[in-house]
Structures are given as C-alpha cells and as structure tokens.
Amino acid sequence: MSTKLKQLLKRSEVLSLTQDQTGIPIVGNDFERLARQVKAGNEKIQYTKEQQAKAHYFLANNGIKGQADIEPVSIRYAFDTIQTSNYTDIEKFLSEEHERILIDVIEEQRRQDDNDFQQFYNTQLDTYSKEIEQEQKEKEEQHNVDPSELADNMTRINQYSQIIKALNDCRINNNDYELVERLVTVQNASDLKKSQTSVSQAWNILSYFIKHTDNEGRHEGRFTKSYLTQPYQSTAAINTRRALIDASRSWLEEQFLQTVNEQLHAHATKLKMGGNPFITHRLRAYIDVNYKTNSGWKEEGLEIVNELPIWLFIYLLLRTGHKEAAADYINKNKDMFSLERKFVDYFQEYMESSHHCVSKTTHDEILADYYVFEYGEQKADPYKSLIYKIIGRCELNKKTIRVMKNQEDYLWLQLVLLREVTDTERYAYERYRLEDLKQIISVNEDQNTDVWAHFKTLLLTLQFEKAIDYIYSQKKLLLETTHFASALAYYGLLRIPSATQAKIDKTMLITNQEGLHLFNFSRLIYQYIQTYISDRPIEVLQYLYLLSLYSTKQGYHNNDMVSLAKSYASNIIAKNKNYREFLDIIYAQREPSIIESQKVLLDINSEQEYAEQILYPIASILLQSSRCREAVSVYKLSFDSNKLYEVLAKELSDALQHTQSARFLDPKLSYNTNQEMIEFATEAVEDYKNQQHLKLALDAKKVYTVHTLIQLLQFRMFYEEGQYYQAIATIQSMDIVPFNDQFNFIQQAADRFEQLDETIRKNIPEILLNIMDIFHKIWESYMSASVNVAIPNNTIEDIEKNVRAVLTFVGIIQFNIPADILVKLNRIDMIMAQRRKFIET
C-alpha cells in the first residue's frame, strides 16, 4: 500500500502544474506526513460491525455492491492510440483551408457587392429616368413651339439673328457694339404688344447701366473684372455695386421726372407756364396739378408755407434727382423752415458727408425728431417724416411708408436708404445693404403681379440671374429671355456656373456656396438653338460664339465656356451635310472659311490651334460616323500629313478586321468594298506626294504602315476572290511572313514583326490563317490531281516547306496570336499530315 501511495504521489507531482492551471487544489503535505495522518485517522475510527453495516448500507444506497470483489480498474484500452502518418502535411492543409475560407469569403462578398450594385444601379437608373422624363416634359410644356407660333415669330427671330451676327462681327474687329440699342428695336409679338412699353423700359435700364458707369470703358465685358470675378465683399465689387445702385436710383428719378413733364405737357394750356425751365418752377406747377384742388389740398396734414407744401416740395426735388437744387432752395429759404431750425444744418451735413451718412450725434437728434413726427400726439406732415427718414436713415427695418404712391416710389426710397460698405457698419442701426433689400423683395414677391414690372424690379436691384430665370419660367418668352441674358453676358453682368456644374445641375438658377445666384447661360443658348434655329447652322454658330464672352481674354476665371463653344461648334459642323461651307475643304484655294474667319471668337490664334481645336475634333466625329472620306478631307485642310496617314492606317486596319462573312452579315460594314478602300487610300497618298512642302514633315514609319496595310488589304481581296496565286505573290513581295524554312530567315521575320505598327500586328494572325488556308487548298489540289496531270517538279515539296516556315514563325510569335487562330492553324497542319499519311499508305 505504501509503495503504491508513493508512486501515486510522484505522479501527482508531475501533474501539479496542470492542476494549478485548472484550479484543482494541491495537497501540500509530503508522503511521511500524509501517511501519519492516514494512520491517525484509522486509529481514531473504531471498527465495529455496526459501523461496517452502516458503511455497506451507505454504499448500497448509492448503487455500489460492497460484498462484490472490486477488480482494479484498467484504462489501458479506454482510448485508442492514433498513429501519426508520415505523409501528413498539417501546414499545407491549414494553408489550403485558409485559402479556401478566404476564397469563400471573397466570393460571398463579391456576390453581395454585385447584388448591392445591381440594386443601386436599378434605383439610380429609375430615379434618373424619371427625372429626365419629368425635365423633358416640363421643357416641352414650357418651350414647345407650334408651327403657327414659330411662323409668327420668324420675323423677330431673323431680326435677332442679324443683331447677334453684327455683334460678333464687331467682336472680331475688336470694336464695341451698341447691343441694347439694337435689341430694343425688335418689336414684341402681337400678344406682347401691350407690354411693349415695359419691355422697352427693361432694355432702357440695361442701357442706363452702361451709360452711367465708366463711360470711357469698353462695352464688352465692362463689368467682368470688377463684378463677376471679384469676391462679393471686395472693394472693386462694392464700388461697382455702388455705381450700379446709383444708376438704378437715377433711372427711377429720370422716369419720375419724365412723368412730371408729361403731366405738365398735358396741362400746358391750363398752367400757362411759358418757357421757364427751372425745376423748382416746374415742380410747383406739378404740385398744383396733382395735389391741389379748388377747395384745398388733396392730402391731409401738409405743412403749407407761402402757399407751398414745403416738405412735399423738398421730397419731389429729391425724387426727381435734384438733391443739389433742394440744398440750394433750403439755404436760400431758411425762414420757411423756422419751425424746424436744425433741419437746414441736418440737410447740409447730409449733402456734405461721405456716402450721405451723417454723424452719430446728428443721427440721434434726427431720430428723436423723427419719432416725434411719426408717433407724437400731433400729426406731422407725412413728407416731413419721410425727409427726416431719408437724411437720418431712420427705422430702416420699417418698410411701410404712408405716402409711397406706387412700387417705383417705394423701390426708389429703398435704394436711397441702403449703403454698400467695404467693412462692417460702425453701428448696428446703420446696416441696410443690397442683400437685405433682395430678401425683402423675395418675401414680398407677388406671383400675380405684372411679369415685366417684377422683371424691372429685379434688374433695378441687381438680381440679374433671378430676373432672367423669372422671365424664363414664363411661357412664350424664350426669345426675350435669351436676348436679355445675352445682353447681360455681353456687359459682364450675368453670373454663370462652371461647365461641370452646368452639366450636373438640372435647374437653370443655381446657388453657389457663397449664396450667390448663377444662371445656366449655356443651357439657355442650347435650348434656344434647338427650339428656333436648329436647321440653320450658320446662325447656330453665331449664338454659340456668345459663350466665348466668358473668356480669360475678357478677364473671366477660365475658358471653360470657350471650350464648350468649340465642342458644340465641332458637333454641329460635323453633323451637317454641307459641312464644306464651314471649313472650305478645297484647300488648294485656301480662302478663309466661315469658321476660320471667325476663329478669333473661339480664342483661336494660330493655324495649329485651329487644326487641333476645330479640324481634328470634327474629323474624329466624322470617323465615328463612318465618314472616312470626309474625315480625310478635313485632315487635308489641316496640312498635317501624319494625321492623314494615321487615319488611313486606322481605316485600312479596320477594313482588314472585317472579314467577308462579317461584311455579309452586317450591311453597315459593306458600305465601302475593299477595292474602294484601296483606291481611296492610294489616291489620298498620291495626292499628298504631290504636295512638295509636306514631304519633309512625313513620318517614314507611318508611310510604311499605310503602304503595308494597302498591300495586306490587296492580299485579302485576292484571297476572298479565290485568286490564290496572286494573293501569295502579293504577300511574298511584302517580306513580312517568311516562306524560307531556314531558321535564321524565320527569326529575322519575327524580329521585324516586333517592330511593326500595332495596326499591322493585330491583323497578322488572320493573315497567317488566310495564308495557311491558301497553301492547304493549293496542296490539296495537287495531291488530288490525276496522275495524268502534269505537276511542276518539287511543287508539293515547296508548298510543304512554306507551310513549315509559316508554322515555325507562328511558334515564335504565338503569344501575339489568339488561341482560336492557333487551334485553326494546327488543325490545318494536322489535316495535311493525315492526308499525306493516307496517300503514302
């Protein structure tokens, strides 16, 4: 017992580390102490039969038969011993399993990505299709022109076209053009004649902007550098806006003065004014006509001094733009303003201060008086409150004025009150800028108002982009919209989006990150062309030239619009059947063509730029439309021999790619036969050979490529016609495919193959298949010939040598030959070998 216990203890010590890891408590006693504890326990427990019975009873209750001999438990066969195979490669297995798992994961992710993409694609396609459909529907509803309407507008369309052409002619000669003065002469259609006056006034506003700002400057792009390209709060932009605001206010004052004169003229007999030209005299008469009756004054609360409503009189002087006359009248008649003794000083400071902004002290005094007039117990003359409001810029946030008669009066007052500043205002109460006025107009916009009245309001508040978009949204006004926008673009007053943004954004009015409005001018021009003059390409070009108003030459950011105009022009010319009249294809005469004589409008300054930016794109479009002859004619005009040979090489190569069976199945490919293509290419090459001044510019490799492709196409033609001997003679003369079975000759041919142009190399595999087919058919004809037929000596052997040379050549360049052609070549060789074996047996 003790020996076994000792062995068990030793074994347990070996397992102590594992027990410690699994949390099983370790017996800390050594063997001697453990033995003593066991012995002490045995001595302590007295052996009796009663205890023995209890023990057996305890074991029996737990299913243990104590009386039975308990044999030692053996675990020798409890577990099978697994023998490790010598051929097991666990690392390889794990690597393959890892690879398999990765492949499964990748495939699953790929399937998920495909499903997600397909779902996304379907969703986007559906959304995009609906948007295009809706946009097209809106466009058709908005600008659909029936034949009768087009006929009614034809006179105006022609007039507008003549004006735009005259404008572009002046631009070519770097001369100014009175665009607005010419456009205003085009009378509106019958349904717009009732608005003719308003339309004329709108044109007059644009003219006023030009005449009352920088009279010494050019008309074209006048505001591009100082308005379009400048940051909104830059000094140049603010000064330009100030000048335009002054012009707007001045226009309203002039219109009001014209109204005054018209009324005075209408009542000339009654008034008997004589020839007194002074404004004060004329305004007194105007007051008598409009504000006075036999029984008194029409308006209540007027302050009358010497039978004159003095505050109304001062207001009318300001309203007609006579501030200096008002100041002079006040200084000469101070006694008339005795009730408001400080007013004379207030007005003098107002006139003399910078931008008509009085000091803080004076402002506070004026404001106090204004509050008394406006909100005091006694009603003051409303025009007195108005005058104080103007000179003190009081209550700028209050927009309702009792004495404002109409929209023009209200707008004039707002333009008088607002100030554009280069920095923040000194005091919060001073802030009232153009942007604040724009928001008020936007909020108060009445959709039922007269179209042209609101259009004029937008122009006068410098909202040019919104103005154009407003009339664009009206039906049957595309003509007016296009030419108002053109005029604004000509003077540099119309902000436009970038070319990329113009393509992406489907709306005409776009707001950029700075909050500025942009109008899609290029899309408007395109719509006008498609609606009215799509079948008149010469006039189309004239309108496309308007896009080049936005060029770096005029001080604009970039030439994106110029590039867009070139692209549009190239497409229009290429798609026109009479494109020769645009490009003057008869290059021997070299007279300036339509497009070449106007190339300065597209910022083209040299023959090289003309070729690269106009002729080459047109030729490319012609090639895409399978109009090779026309494309070559365009390249002739460019005097670029290398371009000519490139296009000839491409067309010849494409002709070689189209086999006889392919041309038979697709009628489009048979438009030009191989013979016609050969004749055309040969004629073009010979024509260029006659141009002595071009020979030095030729690239020898390109010339060789074209000649080689012509010969290959000649070979193909002989092959398809069954003229096998002529075909073999043609291909042998080219020295591209070896027919000598000596390896050094074959290797030299393979080296030459590597130096060939790609247009030749890609056709060689099919040519080799044709050659092998020819040899097989000739060889078979000799092998099947009757014994009575005379066969030249060594003919069959020579053919077989040629075949071996070709196949050896194929083996060297096999990586350049498609697999299906290799299979066909090997099949021909196998057929010939089997046939030879059959005959020999």
LUMMITOR-364417 format. One record per residue (C-alpha): x, y, z. Coordinates in steps of 0.5 Angstrom, whole numbers, padded with zeros to 4 digits, always signed. Layout:
N
XYZ
...
end
This chain:
841
+0000+0000+0000
+0005+0005+0002
+0009+0003-0004
+0003+0005-0009
+0002+0011-0005
+0009+0014-0006
+0008+0012-0013
+0002+0016-0014
+0005+0022-0010
+0011+0022-0015
+0006+0022-0021
+0002+0027-0018
+0008+0032-0017
+0009+0031-0025
+0002+0034-0026
+0002+0039-0021
+0003+0045-0026
-0003+0042-0030
-0007+0042-0023
-0005+0049-0022
-0007+0051-0029
-0014+0048-0028
-0016+0051-0021
-0015+0044-0017
-0012+0045-0010
-0005+0042-0009
-0004+0038-0003
+0002+0041+0001
+0004+0035+0005
+0010+0030+0004
+0009+0023+0004
+0011+0022+0011
+0006+0027+0014
+0001+0024+0010
+0002+0017+0012
+0002+0019+0019
-0005+0023+0018
-0008+0017+0015
-0006+0012+0020
-0008+0017+0026
-0015+0017+0022
-0015+0010+0022
-0014+0009+0030
-0019+0014+0031
-0024+0011+0028
-0026+0004+0032
-0028-0002+0028
-0035-0005+0030
-0040-0009+0026
-0045-0003+0027
-0040+0001+0023
-0039-0004+0018
-0046-0005+0017
-0047+0003+0016
-0042+0003+0011
-0045-0002+0007
-0052+0001+0007
-0049+0007+0005
-0045+0004-0001
-0051+0000-0003
-0056+0007-0003
-0051+0009-0008
-0051+0003-0012
-0045+0000-0010
-0044-0007-0008
-0039-0007-0003
-0039-0015-0002
-0037-0016-0009
-0030-0016-0011
-0028-0010-0014
-0023-0011-0019
-0018-0006-0021
-0020-0001-0026
-0016-0001-0032
-0016+0005-0037
-0011+0001-0042
-0016+0000-0047
-0020+0006-0046
-0017+0011-0051
-0015+0009-0058
-0008+0010-0060
-0007+0014-0066
-0001+0013-0070
+0001+0020-0074
+0002+0019-0081
+0009+0020-0084
+0005+0023-0090
+0001+0028-0086
+0003+0036-0088
-0001+0040-0083
+0002+0046-0085
+0000+0045-0092
-0007+0043-0090
-0008+0049-0086
-0006+0054-0091
-0010+0051-0096
-0016+0051-0091
-0014+0058-0090
-0014+0060-0097
-0021+0056-0098
-0024+0060-0093
-0021+0067-0096
-0024+0065-0103
-0031+0063-0100
-0031+0070-0096
-0029+0074-0102
-0034+0070-0107
-0039+0072-0102
-0037+0079-0101
-0037+0079-0109
-0044+0077-0109
-0046+0081-0104
-0043+0087-0108
-0046+0085-0114
-0053+0085-0111
-0052+0092-0108
-0049+0095-0114
-0055+0092-0118
-0060+0094-0113
-0056+0101-0113
-0056+0102-0121
-0063+0100-0122
-0065+0105-0116
-0061+0110-0119
-0063+0109-0126
-0070+0109-0125
-0069+0116-0121
-0065+0119-0127
-0070+0116-0132
-0076+0119-0128
-0072+0126-0127
-0070+0126-0135
-0077+0125-0137
-0080+0130-0132
-0075+0135-0134
-0077+0134-0142
-0084+0134-0140
-0083+0141-0137
-0079+0143-0142
-0084+0141-0148
-0089+0144-0144
-0085+0151-0143
-0082+0152-0149
-0086+0148-0154
-0087+0152-0160
-0092+0150-0165
-0091+0152-0172
-0096+0158-0172
-0092+0161-0167
-0086+0160-0170
-0088+0163-0176
-0091+0169-0172
-0084+0170-0169
-0080+0168-0175
-0079+0176-0177
-0077+0177-0170
-0072+0171-0170
-0069+0174-0176
-0068+0181-0173
-0065+0178-0167
-0060+0173-0171
-0058+0179-0175
-0056+0183-0169
-0052+0178-0166
-0048+0177-0172
-0047+0184-0173
-0045+0184-0165
-0040+0178-0167
-0037+0182-0173
-0035+0188-0168
-0032+0183-0163
-0028+0180-0169
-0025+0187-0170
-0025+0189-0163
-0030+0194-0164
-0036+0196-0159
-0043+0195-0161
-0049+0198-0158
-0052+0192-0157
-0058+0194-0152
-0060+0200-0157
-0061+0195-0163
-0064+0190-0159
-0070+0195-0156
-0071+0196-0164
-0074+0189-0164
-0082+0190-0163
-0085+0184-0159
-0090+0180-0162
-0098+0181-0162
-0099+0178-0155
-0094+0182-0152
-0095+0189-0155
-0099+0191-0149
-0092+0190-0145
-0088+0194-0150
-0087+0200-0146
-0085+0196-0140
-0080+0191-0144
-0077+0198-0147
-0076+0200-0140
-0073+0194-0138
-0068+0195-0144
-0067+0202-0142
-0065+0200-0135
-0059+0196-0138
-0057+0202-0143
-0057+0206-0137
-0053+0202-0133
-0048+0202-0139
-0048+0210-0140
-0048+0212-0133
-0042+0208-0131
-0035+0208-0133
-0037+0212-0140
-0029+0211-0142
-0029+0204-0142
-0031+0198-0147
-0038+0196-0147
-0036+0188-0148
-0034+0185-0141
-0034+0192-0138
-0036+0189-0131
-0033+0182-0132
-0026+0184-0128
-0030+0189-0123
-0036+0185-0122
-0036+0178-0124
-0029+0175-0122
-0028+0179-0116
-0030+0177-0109
-0037+0179-0107
-0034+0184-0101
-0028+0186-0105
-0027+0194-0106
-0028+0193-0113
-0034+0189-0113
-0037+0194-0108
-0035+0200-0112
-0038+0197-0118
-0045+0195-0114
-0045+0203-0111
-0044+0205-0118
-0050+0201-0121
-0054+0202-0115
-0053+0210-0116
-0055+0208-0124
-0062+0205-0122
-0064+0210-0117
-0062+0215-0122
-0066+0211-0127
-0072+0212-0123
-0071+0219-0122
-0071+0220-0129
-0077+0216-0130
-0081+0220-0125
-0078+0227-0128
-0081+0224-0135
-0088+0223-0132
-0088+0230-0129
-0086+0233-0135
-0091+0229-0139
-0097+0231-0134
-0094+0239-0135
-0095+0238-0142
-0102+0235-0142
-0104+0241-0138
-0100+0246-0141
-0106+0250-0143
-0108+0251-0136
-0102+0252-0133
-0099+0257-0138
-0092+0256-0135
-0089+0259-0141
-0081+0257-0142
-0079+0257-0135
-0074+0251-0135
-0072+0251-0127
-0074+0245-0124
-0077+0249-0118
-0082+0252-0122
-0084+0246-0126
-0085+0242-0119
-0089+0248-0116
-0094+0247-0123
-0094+0239-0122
-0096+0240-0114
-0102+0245-0117
-0104+0240-0122
-0104+0233-0117
-0104+0236-0110
-0109+0242-0110
-0116+0243-0112
-0120+0249-0112
-0123+0247-0105
-0116+0246-0102
-0111+0241-0102
-0112+0233-0103
-0108+0230-0098
-0108+0232-0090
-0103+0234-0086
-0099+0238-0091
-0095+0244-0088
-0096+0250-0092
-0091+0256-0092
-0093+0261-0097
-0098+0257-0101
-0093+0252-0102
-0093+0245-0098
-0085+0245-0097
-0084+0238-0095
-0087+0235-0101
-0083+0240-0105
-0077+0238-0102
-0079+0231-0103
-0080+0232-0110
-0074+0235-0111
-0070+0229-0108
-0075+0224-0112
-0073+0227-0119
-0066+0227-0117
-0065+0234-0116
-0061+0234-0109
-0057+0240-0110
-0063+0244-0112
-0066+0242-0106
-0060+0244-0102
-0060+0251-0105
-0067+0252-0104
-0067+0250-0097
-0061+0255-0096
-0064+0261-0100
-0071+0260-0096
-0068+0258-0089
-0074+0262-0086
-0079+0257-0089
-0076+0252-0084
-0077+0256-0078
-0081+0251-0074
-0075+0246-0075
-0069+0251-0075
-0064+0245-0074
-0066+0242-0081
-0062+0247-0085
-0056+0244-0081
-0058+0237-0082
-0059+0237-0089
-0053+0241-0090
-0049+0235-0087
-0053+0230-0090
-0050+0233-0097
-0043+0234-0095
-0042+0227-0091
-0039+0221-0094
-0044+0217-0098
-0049+0222-0095
-0048+0219-0088
-0049+0224-0082
-0045+0223-0075
-0048+0219-0070
-0049+0225-0066
-0053+0228-0071
-0057+0222-0073
-0059+0221-0066
-0062+0228-0066
-0065+0227-0073
-0068+0220-0070
-0071+0224-0064
-0075+0229-0068
-0077+0223-0073
-0080+0220-0067
-0084+0226-0065
-0087+0227-0072
-0088+0220-0073
-0091+0218-0066
-0093+0224-0063
-0099+0226-0061
-0100+0232-0066
-0100+0229-0073
-0094+0232-0077
-0093+0233-0085
-0092+0226-0087
-0087+0228-0092
-0083+0232-0086
-0083+0225-0083
-0080+0222-0090
-0075+0227-0091
-0072+0226-0084
-0072+0219-0085
-0068+0220-0091
-0063+0224-0088
-0062+0221-0082
-0063+0214-0085
-0069+0212-0079
-0072+0206-0078
-0069+0202-0083
-0073+0196-0082
-0080+0199-0083
-0082+0198-0090
-0089+0201-0090
-0089+0209-0092
-0096+0212-0092
-0094+0217-0098
-0091+0212-0102
-0096+0212-0108
-0093+0206-0112
-0088+0201-0113
-0083+0205-0116
-0083+0210-0111
-0082+0205-0105
-0076+0202-0109
-0073+0209-0110
-0073+0210-0103
-0070+0203-0101
-0065+0205-0106
-0064+0212-0103
-0063+0209-0096
-0059+0203-0097
-0051+0203-0096
-0046+0198-0099
-0040+0198-0095
-0033+0195-0095
-0033+0193-0088
-0038+0192-0082
-0042+0198-0080
-0040+0202-0074
-0047+0202-0071
-0052+0196-0072
-0057+0201-0074
-0053+0203-0080
-0054+0196-0083
-0058+0196-0089
-0055+0193-0095
-0057+0191-0102
-0057+0184-0100
-0062+0186-0094
-0067+0189-0100
-0066+0183-0104
-0069+0179-0098
-0075+0184-0097
-0077+0184-0105
-0076+0176-0105
-0081+0176-0099
-0086+0181-0102
-0086+0178-0109
-0093+0178-0111
-0094+0172-0116
-0100+0175-0119
-0096+0182-0121
-0094+0184-0128
-0089+0180-0131
-0085+0186-0134
-0086+0190-0127
-0083+0185-0123
-0077+0184-0128
-0075+0191-0128
-0075+0191-0120
-0070+0185-0120
-0066+0189-0125
-0066+0195-0121
-0064+0191-0115
-0058+0188-0119
-0061+0181-0119
-0060+0180-0126
-0060+0172-0125
-0066+0172-0122
-0069+0177-0127
-0067+0172-0133
-0070+0166-0129
-0076+0170-0128
-0078+0171-0135
-0075+0164-0137
-0080+0161-0133
-0086+0165-0136
-0089+0162-0142
-0087+0164-0149
-0082+0169-0147
-0076+0164-0149
-0074+0170-0155
-0074+0175-0150
-0070+0171-0144
-0065+0169-0149
-0063+0176-0151
-0064+0179-0145
-0059+0174-0142
-0054+0175-0148
-0054+0183-0147
-0052+0182-0139
-0047+0177-0141
-0044+0182-0146
-0043+0187-0141
-0041+0182-0136
-0047+0182-0131
-0049+0175-0131
-0046+0170-0127
-0046+0163-0129
-0044+0156-0126
-0038+0152-0128
-0038+0148-0134
-0038+0142-0130
-0044+0145-0125
-0048+0147-0131
-0048+0140-0134
-0050+0136-0127
-0055+0141-0124
-0061+0141-0128
-0064+0147-0126
-0063+0154-0129
-0062+0158-0123
-0056+0155-0118
-0054+0158-0112
-0047+0157-0110
-0043+0156-0104
-0043+0164-0102
-0050+0164-0103
-0050+0168-0110
-0054+0166-0116
-0052+0163-0122
-0056+0162-0129
-0054+0157-0133
-0053+0161-0140
-0050+0155-0144
-0056+0151-0143
-0061+0157-0145
-0057+0158-0151
-0057+0151-0153
-0065+0151-0152
-0066+0157-0156
-0062+0154-0162
-0066+0147-0161
-0073+0151-0161
-0072+0156-0166
-0066+0155-0171
-0063+0148-0170
-0064+0148-0178
-0060+0154-0179
-0053+0152-0177
-0049+0159-0179
-0054+0162-0175
-0053+0157-0169
-0045+0159-0169
-0047+0166-0168
-0050+0164-0162
-0045+0159-0160
-0040+0165-0160
-0044+0168-0155
-0041+0163-0150
-0034+0166-0151
-0036+0172-0148
-0033+0169-0141
-0026+0168-0143
-0020+0170-0140
-0018+0175-0145
-0024+0179-0142
-0022+0178-0135
-0026+0172-0133
-0024+0166-0129
-0023+0161-0134
-0024+0159-0141
-0029+0153-0140
-0035+0157-0144
-0030+0158-0150
-0028+0150-0150
-0036+0149-0149
-0037+0153-0155
-0031+0150-0159
-0034+0143-0158
-0041+0145-0160
-0039+0148-0166
-0035+0142-0168
-0041+0137-0167
-0046+0142-0171
-0041+0143-0177
-0039+0135-0177
-0047+0133-0177
-0048+0138-0182
-0049+0135-0189
-0046+0142-0192
-0040+0142-0188
-0035+0144-0193
-0038+0151-0193
-0036+0152-0186
-0029+0149-0187
-0027+0151-0194
-0025+0144-0196
-0022+0146-0203
-0015+0147-0199
-0012+0149-0206
-0015+0156-0206
-0014+0157-0198
-0019+0162-0198
-0022+0163-0190
-0028+0159-0189
-0034+0161-0185
-0031+0158-0178
-0024+0160-0180
-0025+0167-0181
-0029+0167-0174
-0024+0163-0170
-0022+0169-0166
-0029+0169-0163
-0027+0162-0160
-0020+0165-0158
-0016+0161-0163
-0010+0165-0165
-0006+0160-0170
-0006+0155-0175
-0004+0150-0171
-0009+0152-0165
-0015+0152-0171
-0013+0145-0173
-0012+0142-0166
-0018+0145-0163
-0023+0145-0169
-0021+0141-0175
-0018+0135-0171
-0025+0134-0167
-0029+0135-0173
-0025+0129-0177
-0026+0125-0170
-0033+0126-0170
-0033+0124-0178
-0029+0118-0177
-0034+0116-0171
-0040+0116-0176
-0036+0112-0181
-0035+0118-0186
-0028+0117-0187
-0027+0120-0194
-0030+0127-0190
-0025+0126-0185
-0019+0125-0189
-0021+0132-0193
-0021+0135-0186
-0014+0133-0185
-0012+0135-0191
-0014+0142-0190
-0010+0142-0183
-0004+0140-0188
-0002+0135-0182
+0001+0129-0187
+0002+0125-0180
-0005+0126-0178
-0007+0124-0185
-0003+0117-0185
-0006+0116-0178
-0013+0116-0180
-0011+0112-0187
-0008+0107-0182
-0014+0106-0178
-0019+0105-0183
-0015+0100-0187
-0013+0096-0181
-0021+0097-0179
-0022+0094-0186
-0018+0088-0185
-0021+0087-0179
-0028+0086-0182
-0028+0079-0186
-0032+0077-0192
-0037+0074-0187
-0037+0079-0183
-0039+0084-0188
-0044+0080-0191
-0048+0079-0184
-0047+0087-0183
-0049+0091-0188
-0046+0097-0185
-0039+0094-0186
-0040+0093-0193
-0041+0101-0195
-0034+0101-0198
-0031+0095-0201
-0024+0093-0200
-0023+0095-0207
-0026+0102-0206
-0022+0103-0199
-0015+0101-0203
-0017+0106-0209
-0019+0112-0204
-0012+0111-0199
-0008+0110-0206
-0011+0117-0208
-0010+0120-0202
-0003+0118-0201
-0001+0120-0208
-0005+0127-0207
+0000+0128-0201
+0006+0126-0205
+0005+0132-0210
+0005+0137-0204
+0012+0138-0204
+0012+0143-0198
+0009+0137-0194
+0015+0131-0195
+0019+0133-0190
+0014+0133-0185
+0012+0126-0186
+0014+0120-0181
+0017+0115-0185
+0014+0109-0181
+0007+0112-0182
+0008+0112-0189
+0011+0105-0189
+0005+0103-0185
+0000+0105-0190
+0003+0102-0196
+0004+0096-0192
-0004+0096-0190
-0006+0097-0197
-0002+0091-0199
-0005+0087-0194
-0012+0089-0196
-0010+0088-0203
-0008+0081-0201
-0014+0080-0197
-0018+0082-0203
-0015+0077-0208
-0016+0071-0202
-0023+0073-0202
-0024+0073-0209
-0020+0066-0210
-0014+0069-0213
-0009+0065-0209
-0003+0065-0213
-0004+0073-0214
-0005+0073-0206
+0001+0069-0205
+0005+0073-0210
+0003+0080-0206
+0005+0077-0199
+0011+0075-0201
+0013+0081-0204
+0012+0085-0197
+0017+0081-0194
+0013+0080-0187
+0012+0073-0187
+0017+0068-0188
+0017+0063-0193
+0024+0060-0193
+0024+0055-0188
+0031+0056-0185
+0031+0059-0178
+0035+0065-0179
+0031+0068-0184
+0025+0066-0180
+0028+0069-0174
+0029+0076-0178
+0022+0076-0180
+0020+0075-0172
+0024+0081-0170
+0021+0085-0176
+0015+0083-0173
+0016+0086-0167
+0018+0093-0170
+0011+0093-0174
+0006+0098-0172
+0000+0096-0168
-0005+0097-0174
-0001+0092-0178
+0001+0087-0172
-0006+0086-0170
-0008+0084-0177
-0002+0079-0178
-0006+0073-0174
-0012+0073-0179
-0007+0074-0185
-0003+0068-0183
-0009+0064-0183
-0011+0066-0190
-0004+0064-0192
-0005+0057-0189
-0011+0056-0192
-0009+0058-0199
-0003+0053-0198
-0007+0048-0196
-0012+0049-0202
-0007+0049-0207
-0003+0043-0204
-0010+0039-0203
-0011+0041-0211
-0004+0038-0213
-0005+0032-0208
-0012+0030-0211
-0010+0031-0218
-0010+0026-0223
-0003+0022-0225
-0004+0025-0232
-0004+0032-0230
+0003+0035-0230
+0005+0038-0224
+0012+0042-0224
+0018+0039-0220
+0018+0040-0213
+0012+0044-0212
+0009+0040-0207
+0015+0040-0203
+0016+0047-0204
+0009+0048-0201
+0010+0044-0195
+0017+0048-0194
+0013+0054-0194
+0008+0051-0189
+0014+0049-0184
+0016+0056-0185
+0010+0059-0183
+0008+0055-0177
+0015+0056-0175
+0014+0063-0175
+0007+0062-0171
+0011+0059-0166
+0016+0064-0165
+0010+0070-0164
+0005+0065-0161
+0004+0070-0155
+0001+0075-0160
-0004+0070-0164
-0011+0069-0161
-0012+0062-0158
-0017+0060-0163
-0013+0062-0169
-0007+0058-0166
-0012+0052-0166
-0014+0053-0173
-0007+0053-0176
-0005+0047-0172
-0012+0044-0175
-0010+0045-0182
-0003+0042-0181
-0006+0036-0178
-0011+0035-0184
-0005+0036-0188
-0001+0031-0184
-0006+0026-0184
-0008+0027-0192
+0000+0026-0193
+0000+0019-0189
-0006+0017-0192
-0003+0018-0199
+0003+0014-0197
+0000+0008-0194
end
